[in-house]
Amino acid sequence: VQLQASGGGLVQTGSSLRLSCAASGRTFSDYIMGWFRQAPGKEREFVSAVSLSGHSTYVSDSMKGRFAIDRDNAKNTVYLQMNSLKPEDTAVYSCAAGSPPPYPYMYYRTSTYHLWGQGTQVTVSS
């Protein structure tokens, strides 16, 4: 499967953005999907993930209440809704796909995902 992220941009503090990640190729619903971000000079950070069906979602504690993930298997797309954006949310956001892990904690791990899309830049100005 190939992944194409979009929806990033330059916004002001407190704004919202909805990122999209479109998948093509093999069956989208066979993969769990995740969003990660990487700010300049920092390590890649888990943002959110969603199970095959979309019934289970996982969000980083630092983003709970502001970010939400969902997927539309009919459209082969996963979304990341980001609200109340802060300057510290500035980063390149990437989507990733992986096989369903045996334990929930593994959704948070970079190593669970073996397919990565290019990132989309999100910049939040103060």
Beta strands, then each sheet from edge to edge (+ up, - down):
strand 1: 2-6
strand 2: 9-12
strand 3: 17-24
strand 4: 32-38
strand 5: 45-50
strand 6: 57-59
strand 7: 67-72
strand 8: 77-82
strand 9: 91-98
strand 10: 113-116
strand 11: 120-125
sheet 1: 1+ 3- 8+ 7-
sheet 2: 2+ 11+ 9- 4+ 5- 6+
sheet 3: 2+ 11+ 9- 10+
end
